[in-house]
Amino acid sequence: MAETARSASYQRGVVGRTLGHLLDSEKVFGYVLVAPAIIYIVALVAYPFGIALWFTVTDARVGDPLGKFTGLDNLKAVLDDDIFRRALTNTLFFTLASQALQMLLGTTLAFLLLRKFRFRRTIRAFIMLPFTIPVAIGAMAWNWMLNPTYSVINWFGEHLGFFQYGPNWLGEENYAMASIIIVNVWRNLPFTAIVLTAGISAVPQEIIEAASLDGASFLTRWRKVMVPIIAPILYIALLFSLVFTFTDMTVVWLLTKGNPVNATHVLASYAFNLGILGGALGRGATVSLFLFPVLLAGALFMLRALKARQLD
């Protein structure tokens, strides 16, 4: 018994010394430190992405997720799909319009928040509410506000004389697209405003004052002084916002579900409709993977532009 205990203790000592020697190596210790991140990426990113790639070249369905190899049949079917082409156009328009409005309104809001006035902290807290409350609750409120029968927006518009009869915001094609853009901007505007507020407040006031003394207007100070200084923050914030908006289907699905008559589908919502609700996993994965090359190209372009600006 004692001999067995000594043998086990000796073996544990050998193992411990071996591990200690391995961890003393910077190369091995570095791999140990990054191993959890690698496992996370492989399990939650690489594996699902690989499954999606397999789905795109098979006729996989909900009842038969393995499917049979079909080559590029799914790609051909998707490219011939009128709804897909409309969803692709909607995705680009939805993303670009949302980002343009967010940057314009976010910049304006950031400069207002930097001014000193009473209850500034309280107002900042209220501005963050759209970004912090669950999107489903916000969408429910907007559904009521845009309802053709109970719409408070239509009620105010009619009483202020903007229109005689309020439009059916979610039932007409152009109004529905405008509605989902407005709701998306409302949801993400606090993020843009807070990021810009933090960036602008980090610009040294001495530089801004010197530019003012030299006769630079507000727009000139913004373009020539502040933007070059906060460019890294702007680029990273814009990149994240573009990715979130381009791949998001929450607002579209909760407000319109792609209606009226599939007119407001974006790629993410149409992929969900085809792959999950329709059961055609192969077609749905093919639609969703159209997001990847566009996002990859956009991300590389923005990162290269940021690097070039930093080198300058």
C-alpha positions in Angstrom: 0.0 0.0 0.0 2.8 2.4 1.0 4.7 1.5 -2.1 1.7 2.2 -4.3 1.2 5.6 -2.7 4.9 6.5 -3.2 4.7 5.4 -6.8 1.5 7.5 -7.5 3.1 10.5 -5.7 6.3 10.1 -7.8 4.3 9.9 -11.1 2.3 13.1 -10.1 5.6 14.8 -9.4 7.0 13.8 -12.8 3.8 15.1 -14.5 4.0 18.3 -12.6 7.6 18.9 -13.4 7.0 18.1 -17.1 4.1 20.6 -17.2 6.1 23.2 -15.4 9.0 22.9 -17.9 6.5 23.1 -20.8 4.8 26.2 -19.4 8.2 27.8 -18.8 8.5 28.0 -22.6 7.0 31.3 -23.9 5.8 29.6 -27.1 3.9 26.8 -25.3 2.6 29.2 -22.7 1.3 31.5 -25.4 -0.6 28.6 -27.0 -2.1 27.7 -23.7 -3.4 31.3 -23.2 -5.0 31.5 -26.6 -6.4 28.0 -26.6 -9.8 29.0 -25.0 -10.3 31.7 -27.7 -9.4 29.2 -30.4 -11.8 26.6 -29.0 -14.5 29.3 -28.8 -14.0 30.4 -32.4 -13.9 26.8 -33.7 -17.0 25.7 -31.8 -19.2 28.8 -32.3 -17.9 30.3 -35.6 -15.9 27.9 -37.7 -18.1 24.8 -37.2 -21.5 26.6 -38.0 -19.9 28.3 -40.9 -18.6 25.0 -42.3 -22.1 23.5 -41.8 -23.6 26.4 -43.7 -21.1 25.9 -46.6 -22.1 22.2 -46.8 -25.8 23.2 -46.9 -25.2 25.5 -49.8 -24.1 22.6 -52.0 -26.7 20.1 -50.9 -30.5 19.8 -51.0 -30.6 19.7 -47.2 -34.0 20.2 -45.6 -35.3 20.3 -42.0 -36.3 16.6 -42.2 -33.0 15.6 -43.9 -30.2 18.0 -42.7 -27.5 15.9 -44.4 -29.0 16.0 -47.9 -27.4 15.1 -51.2 -24.7 16.9 -53.0 -26.2 19.2 -55.7 -23.3 21.4 -56.6 -24.3 24.9 -57.6 -28.0 24.2 -58.0 -28.9 26.3 -55.0 -26.9 29.2 -56.2 -28.5 29.1 -59.6 -32.0 28.9 -58.1 -31.3 31.8 -55.8 -29.9 34.0 -58.5 -33.0 33.3 -60.6 -35.3 34.3 -57.6 -36.9 37.7 -58.0 -37.5 37.9 -54.2 -33.8 37.3 -53.6 -32.8 40.1 -55.9 -35.3 42.4 -54.2 -34.0 41.4 -50.8 -30.4 42.1 -51.9 -31.4 45.6 -53.1 -33.4 46.2 -49.9 -30.4 45.1 -47.8 -28.0 47.5 -49.4 -30.5 50.4 -49.3 -31.6 49.6 -45.8 -28.0 49.5 -44.6 -26.7 52.6 -46.4 -29.7 54.8 -45.6 -29.6 53.7 -41.9 -25.9 54.4 -41.6 -26.2 57.8 -43.3 -29.0 58.9 -41.0 -27.2 57.5 -37.9 -24.0 59.4 -38.7 -25.8 62.6 -39.4 -28.1 62.5 -36.4 -25.5 60.9 -34.2 -23.0 63.7 -34.9 -25.6 66.4 -34.2 -26.7 64.7 -31.0 -23.1 64.3 -29.9 -22.4 68.0 -30.2 -25.6 68.8 -28.3 -24.7 66.4 -25.5 -21.3 68.0 -25.1 -22.9 71.4 -24.3 -23.5 72.2 -20.7 -27.1 72.4 -19.6 -29.3 71.4 -16.8 -30.2 67.7 -16.4 -27.6 66.7 -19.0 -26.8 63.4 -17.3 -30.5 62.5 -17.0 -31.1 63.3 -20.7 -28.0 61.1 -21.6 -29.5 58.2 -19.7 -32.9 58.6 -21.5 -31.1 58.8 -24.8 -29.6 55.3 -24.1 -33.0 53.7 -23.5 -33.7 52.6 -27.2 -30.3 50.8 -27.2 -30.9 49.1 -23.8 -34.5 48.0 -23.8 -35.3 44.6 -25.5 -35.9 45.2 -29.2 -39.1 43.2 -29.1 -40.6 45.7 -26.7 -39.5 48.6 -28.8 -41.0 46.9 -31.9 -44.3 46.4 -30.1 -44.5 50.1 -29.3 -43.7 51.0 -32.9 -46.2 48.6 -34.2 -48.9 50.5 -32.3 -47.5 53.9 -33.4 -47.5 52.8 -37.0 -50.9 51.0 -36.9 -53.2 52.5 -39.6 -56.2 52.6 -37.2 -54.6 53.5 -33.8 -51.5 55.4 -35.1 -50.5 58.3 -32.8 -48.3 59.5 -35.7 -51.3 59.7 -38.1 -53.4 61.4 -35.4 -50.8 64.1 -34.9 -50.2 64.4 -38.6 -53.9 64.9 -39.3 -54.5 67.4 -36.5 -51.4 69.4 -37.6 -52.5 69.4 -41.2 -49.7 67.4 -42.7 -52.1 65.0 -44.4 -55.8 64.4 -44.4 -55.7 60.6 -44.0 -52.7 59.0 -42.4 -50.9 56.4 -44.6 -50.8 52.7 -43.9 -47.2 52.7 -42.7 -46.6 49.0 -42.7 -49.0 48.0 -45.4 -47.6 50.1 -48.3 -44.3 49.3 -49.9 -42.5 52.6 -49.7 -43.9 53.6 -46.3 -43.0 50.1 -44.9 -39.4 50.5 -46.1 -39.2 54.0 -44.6 -40.7 52.7 -41.4 -38.1 49.9 -40.8 -35.3 52.3 -41.6 -36.6 54.9 -39.1 -37.1 52.2 -36.4 -33.6 50.8 -37.0 -32.1 54.3 -36.7 -34.0 55.0 -33.5 -32.7 51.7 -32.1 -29.0 52.2 -33.0 -28.7 56.0 -32.7 -27.7 56.0 -29.0 -24.7 53.8 -29.8 -23.5 56.2 -32.6 -24.1 59.3 -30.5 -22.3 58.0 -27.4 -19.3 56.8 -29.4 -19.0 60.1 -31.2 -19.5 62.0 -27.9 -16.6 60.1 -26.4 -14.4 60.7 -29.5 -15.1 64.4 -29.8 -14.6 65.0 -26.1 -11.1 63.4 -26.5 -10.0 66.0 -29.0 -7.7 68.6 -27.3 -9.5 71.8 -26.9 -6.3 73.8 -27.6 -6.3 72.5 -31.2 -9.9 73.5 -31.7 -9.4 76.9 -30.2 -6.4 77.5 -32.4 -8.3 76.6 -35.5 -11.1 79.0 -34.4 -8.6 81.8 -34.0 -7.3 81.1 -37.5 -10.8 81.7 -38.8 -11.9 78.1 -39.4 -15.7 77.6 -39.5 -17.4 74.9 -37.6 -17.6 72.6 -40.6 -13.9 73.2 -41.4 -12.9 72.4 -37.8 -15.0 69.2 -38.0 -13.5 68.0 -41.3 -9.9 69.2 -40.9 -9.3 69.0 -37.2 -11.7 66.7 -35.3 -12.3 63.9 -37.9 -8.6 63.1 -38.5 -8.0 62.9 -34.8 -11.0 60.6 -34.0 -10.8 58.7 -37.3 -9.8 55.3 -35.7 -12.9 55.6 -33.4 -15.1 56.5 -36.3 -13.9 53.7 -38.5 -14.3 51.0 -35.9 -17.7 52.3 -34.8 -18.9 52.5 -38.4 -17.6 49.0 -39.1 -19.4 47.5 -36.2 -22.6 49.4 -37.0 -22.4 48.3 -40.7 -22.0 44.6 -39.7 -24.9 44.8 -37.2 -27.2 46.5 -39.6 -26.3 44.4 -42.7 -26.9 41.1 -40.9 -29.8 42.1 -38.7 -33.3 40.9 -39.4 -34.9 41.7 -36.0 -36.5 45.0 -36.9 -37.7 43.8 -40.3 -39.1 40.6 -39.0 -40.9 42.1 -36.0 -42.5 45.0 -37.9 -43.3 43.6 -41.4 -42.0 40.0 -41.7 -40.9 41.0 -45.2 -44.4 42.2 -46.3 -46.2 43.7 -48.0 -45.9 41.0 -50.6 -42.1 40.3 -49.8 -41.3 44.0 -50.6 -39.3 44.7 -47.4 -37.4 41.4 -47.1 -33.6 41.8 -46.4 -31.2 38.9 -47.0 -31.3 37.8 -43.4 -35.1 37.7 -43.1 -35.5 36.0 -46.5 -32.8 33.4 -45.5 -34.7 32.7 -42.3 -38.0 32.5 -44.2 -36.6 30.0 -46.7 -34.4 28.0 -44.5 -36.3 27.8 -41.2 -39.9 28.5 -42.0 -39.8 27.0 -45.5 -37.6 24.1 -44.4 -35.2 24.5 -47.4 -31.9 24.7 -45.4 -29.8 24.6 -48.6 -31.5 27.6 -50.2 -31.6 29.5 -46.9 -27.9 29.0 -46.3 -27.1 30.1 -49.8 -29.0 33.3 -49.4 -27.4 34.0 -46.0 -23.9 33.4 -47.3 -24.3 36.2 -49.8 -23.7 38.4 -46.7 -20.2 37.1 -46.2 -18.3 38.3 -49.3 -19.9 41.7 -49.1 -19.1 42.2 -45.4 -15.6 40.8 -45.9 -14.9 43.2 -48.7 -16.3 46.1 -46.8 -14.4 45.3 -43.6 -11.1 44.9 -45.5 -11.7 48.2 -47.4 -12.4 50.1 -44.1 -9.4 48.6 -42.3 -7.1 49.4 -45.2 -8.4 52.9 -45.3 -7.8 53.3 -41.5 -4.3 51.9 -41.8 -3.5 54.3 -44.7 -4.8 57.2 -42.7 -2.7 56.2 -39.7 0.4 55.9 -41.8 -0.2 59.4 -43.2 
